[in-house]
Amino acid sequence: MHSVYSRDSSMRIEEIIKQAKAKGLDGIAITDHGTARGALEAKKLSSEDFVVIAGAEIRTDRGEVLGYFLQEEIKSREFFEVVDEIHSQGGFVAVPHPFDPFRIYRLRGLSELYAYVDAIEVFNSRCAMQGSNRKALRFALEHGLKFTAGSDAHTYAEIGSAGVMVESVEDIIKGKVDIFGTPAGFMNLIKTKIYKTLGRRE
């Protein structure tokens, strides 16, 4: 999900955690656009009962990748260097919404680059066409990649709309996950476009 540290979201860290707990989640991953600042701030509020995974959605020269379990900012924007930086931190590299035709920054050349990543996001709530998620799942299965899933929440209403169920956080890295999720709805996509255009911050 995205916090106020992303231009297209106005969600505040403390409220994200409050809303996530109210919806019965045991943890979240924050992956703001181009920065781990919000995620690293949120990670300080992590506990045994509620885990915060620090991440970032990085736009590389080949398109976007997700880094999870980050310890610090990712400095590079070159695909291979970004992957190396994430892995050097003990992080986990996933490809978000790889087949969504409306995501202009989706990773290009996935058929050649998949060997350098750990996982494919096989369900993203904000994919307007669910066939995009099905195609992502098929690709992951065909290429032996692990699964991730996420709400990609930019608004509080979207929190908890998708994710993974695990016995322990380490199971995400091992690929031992169960996926859950429902589409976010068209109006939430429109709200994000408005926030991005206005550069909204509350």
Backbone torsions as a table, in degrees:
resi	resn	phi	psi	omega
1	MET	NA	168.7	-175.3
2	HIS	-119.3	142.3	-179.0
3	SER	-110.5	-170.8	178.8
4	VAL	-62.0	-13.6	176.9
5	TYR	-76.2	-7.7	171.3
6	SER	-100.5	140.6	-176.5
7	ARG	-61.8	-28.8	-174.1
8	ASP	-99.9	20.8	175.9
9	SER	-139.9	148.1	176.7
10	SER	-117.2	14.1	-176.6
11	MET	-76.0	130.1	179.5
12	ARG	-90.2	146.8	-172.7
13	ILE	-54.9	-52.6	-176.1
14	GLU	-61.2	-38.7	-179.0
15	GLU	-72.1	-35.0	175.5
16	ILE	-56.8	-49.2	-178.0
17	ILE	-64.9	-41.4	177.8
18	LYS	-60.1	-47.3	-178.7
19	GLN	-66.0	-40.3	-179.3
20	ALA	-63.2	-43.1	178.1
21	LYS	-63.9	-41.1	-179.6
22	ALA	-63.1	-27.7	180.0
23	LYS	-90.5	5.9	174.1
24	GLY	86.1	14.1	178.4
25	LEU	-80.7	147.5	176.9
26	ASP	-98.6	-3.2	179.9
27	GLY	-179.0	168.0	179.9
28	ILE	-144.2	163.8	168.7
29	ALA	-124.4	127.3	176.4
30	ILE	-104.0	126.0	-175.9
31	THR	-134.6	74.0	-178.7
32	ASP	-67.3	157.9	179.3
33	HIS	-68.2	115.4	170.7
34	GLY	75.0	3.1	-178.3
35	THR	-153.4	148.8	174.2
36	ALA	-104.6	6.8	-174.7
37	ARG	-56.3	-50.9	-179.0
38	GLY	-63.9	-40.3	-179.3
39	ALA	-65.7	-41.8	179.8
40	LEU	-67.9	-33.7	174.3
41	GLU	-65.4	-45.3	-178.8
42	ALA	-65.3	-33.8	-178.0
43	LYS	-59.8	-26.6	178.5
44	LYS	-64.9	-20.6	-179.8
45	LEU	-95.1	3.7	178.4
46	SER	-66.8	149.1	-179.9
47	SER	-148.4	178.1	177.1
48	GLU	-61.8	-33.7	-176.7
49	ASP	-88.2	-18.3	-178.4
50	PHE	-147.4	112.8	-174.1
51	VAL	-96.6	133.9	173.5
52	VAL	-113.4	120.7	176.8
53	ILE	-96.7	125.2	179.8
54	ALA	-86.2	128.2	-179.9
55	GLY	-146.2	-174.4	176.3
56	ALA	-160.1	148.7	173.9
57	GLU	-104.7	106.6	-171.9
58	ILE	-102.5	127.6	175.1
59	ARG	-88.0	106.3	179.7
60	THR	-91.6	-179.5	177.2
61	ASP	-68.4	-13.0	177.6
62	ARG	-105.9	-8.2	-176.4
63	GLY	127.1	-173.8	-170.8
64	GLU	-83.0	142.0	170.0
65	VAL	-133.6	153.6	175.9
66	LEU	-103.7	133.4	171.8
67	GLY	-112.7	126.2	177.7
68	TYR	-113.0	157.6	178.8
69	PHE	63.3	42.9	-180.0
70	LEU	-81.6	151.1	176.4
71	GLN	-109.0	-19.5	-178.7
72	GLU	-158.4	174.8	-179.0
73	GLU	-62.4	149.8	171.6
74	ILE	-92.6	121.3	-173.2
75	LYS	-89.1	-39.2	-175.7
76	SER	-75.3	164.5	172.0
77	ARG	-130.2	10.1	175.4
78	GLU	-91.4	131.2	-169.3
79	PHE	-48.7	-56.4	-174.6
80	PHE	-65.3	-35.3	177.8
81	GLU	-69.4	-38.5	177.4
82	VAL	-62.5	-46.4	178.1
83	VAL	-58.3	-44.3	179.2
84	ASP	-63.1	-41.3	179.7
85	GLU	-63.1	-43.1	-180.0
86	ILE	-63.1	-48.0	-178.6
87	HIS	-65.6	-34.0	-179.6
88	SER	-66.6	-20.5	176.9
89	GLN	-91.5	4.3	-174.8
90	GLY	79.7	19.1	-176.4
91	GLY	-86.7	179.6	-170.7
92	PHE	-129.5	127.5	-175.1
93	VAL	-104.3	125.9	177.2
94	ALA	-128.2	154.7	177.5
95	VAL	-103.1	116.8	-179.1
96	PRO	-82.4	144.4	173.4
97	HIS	31.8	59.0	-170.1
98	PRO	-68.5	-21.7	-176.0
99	PHE	-118.7	15.5	177.8
100	ASP	-78.9	112.7	-175.3
101	PRO	-66.6	-15.2	-178.3
102	PHE	-90.4	-5.0	178.7
103	ARG	-94.9	100.0	-173.1
104	ILE	-71.0	-15.9	-179.6
105	TYR	-105.0	16.7	178.0
106	ARG	-61.9	155.8	-175.5
107	LEU	-63.4	128.2	178.3
108	ARG	-94.9	144.9	177.8
109	GLY	75.5	31.5	-177.0
110	LEU	-58.9	-33.6	-177.9
111	SER	-63.2	-21.7	176.1
112	GLU	-101.2	-26.7	-171.8
113	LEU	-95.9	-9.2	-172.9
114	TYR	-59.8	-27.2	-177.8
115	ALA	-66.8	-15.7	-177.4
116	TYR	-95.4	-5.2	-178.1
117	VAL	-111.7	166.1	-177.9
118	ASP	-96.2	-30.8	-170.7
119	ALA	-152.9	162.3	173.9
120	ILE	-117.1	135.3	172.8
121	GLU	-74.7	107.7	-173.4
122	VAL	-93.8	-11.5	172.0
123	PHE	-144.0	123.3	175.2
124	ASN	-127.6	120.6	-175.1
125	SER	-59.3	-27.5	-173.6
126	ARG	-92.2	6.9	172.5
127	CYS	-71.1	119.5	-176.3
128	ALA	-66.8	-29.8	179.9
129	MET	-114.6	116.0	-175.8
130	GLN	-66.9	-16.8	173.9
131	GLY	-61.2	-26.3	177.8
132	SER	-65.1	-40.4	177.4
133	ASN	-68.0	-40.9	179.7
134	ARG	-63.7	-38.9	178.7
135	LYS	-65.2	-38.8	178.0
136	ALA	-63.5	-41.6	178.3
137	LEU	-63.0	-44.5	178.9
138	ARG	-61.0	-41.9	-179.6
139	PHE	-62.1	-45.9	-179.8
140	ALA	-60.9	-43.4	179.7
141	LEU	-64.8	-43.8	-177.8
142	GLU	-65.9	-28.6	-174.8
143	HIS	-110.0	9.5	174.6
144	GLY	65.3	34.5	-179.2
145	LEU	-97.5	154.5	177.3
146	LYS	-73.9	166.6	-177.6
147	PHE	-107.5	144.5	161.5
148	THR	-132.1	165.8	176.0
149	ALA	-152.9	151.8	-179.9
150	GLY	-159.7	157.6	176.5
151	SER	-71.4	-28.1	-172.1
152	ASP	55.3	33.3	-172.6
153	ALA	-62.0	131.7	172.6
154	HIS	-115.6	-10.4	178.6
155	THR	-131.8	155.3	-177.9
156	TYR	-59.2	-34.3	-178.4
157	ALA	-63.1	-25.5	-176.8
158	GLU	-84.6	-14.4	-177.6
159	ILE	-58.0	130.6	178.5
160	GLY	84.9	4.5	-178.3
161	SER	-75.3	-13.6	174.8
162	ALA	-162.6	160.3	177.9
163	GLY	169.1	-161.3	178.8
164	VAL	-124.7	148.4	174.9
165	MET	-110.2	128.7	-176.7
166	VAL	-140.4	159.1	173.3
167	GLU	-77.1	-37.8	177.9
168	SER	-145.2	159.2	-178.6
169	VAL	-59.8	-34.4	-179.5
170	GLU	-61.3	-24.1	179.9
171	ASP	-64.3	-24.2	177.5
172	ILE	-63.5	-46.7	179.8
173	ILE	-66.3	-34.2	179.5
174	LYS	-76.6	-13.3	-178.5
175	GLY	81.6	17.7	179.5
176	LYS	-96.6	76.2	-174.9
177	VAL	-128.7	152.4	167.0
178	ASP	-112.2	136.2	-175.8
179	ILE	-95.6	140.3	169.8
180	PHE	-135.8	155.7	176.3
181	GLY	166.3	157.1	174.0
182	THR	-136.4	150.6	178.0
183	PRO	-59.6	144.7	-173.9
184	ALA	-74.5	-30.6	-177.5
185	GLY	105.5	145.2	-172.7
186	PHE	-62.9	-38.7	-176.0
187	MET	-64.5	-33.7	177.7
188	ASN	-66.5	-34.4	176.6
189	LEU	-66.3	-39.3	179.2
190	ILE	-65.2	-43.1	179.0
191	LYS	-57.1	-42.8	-178.7
192	THR	-63.5	-40.9	178.9
193	LYS	-61.4	-39.3	179.2
194	ILE	-66.0	-47.1	179.9
195	TYR	-59.3	-41.7	-178.3
196	LYS	-65.4	-40.5	179.9
197	THR	-64.2	-40.3	-177.8
198	LEU	-85.6	-12.8	-174.4
199	GLY	61.8	43.1	-170.8
200	ARG	-65.3	132.3	171.3
201	ARG	-137.5	128.8	179.3
202	GLU	-111.7	NA	NA
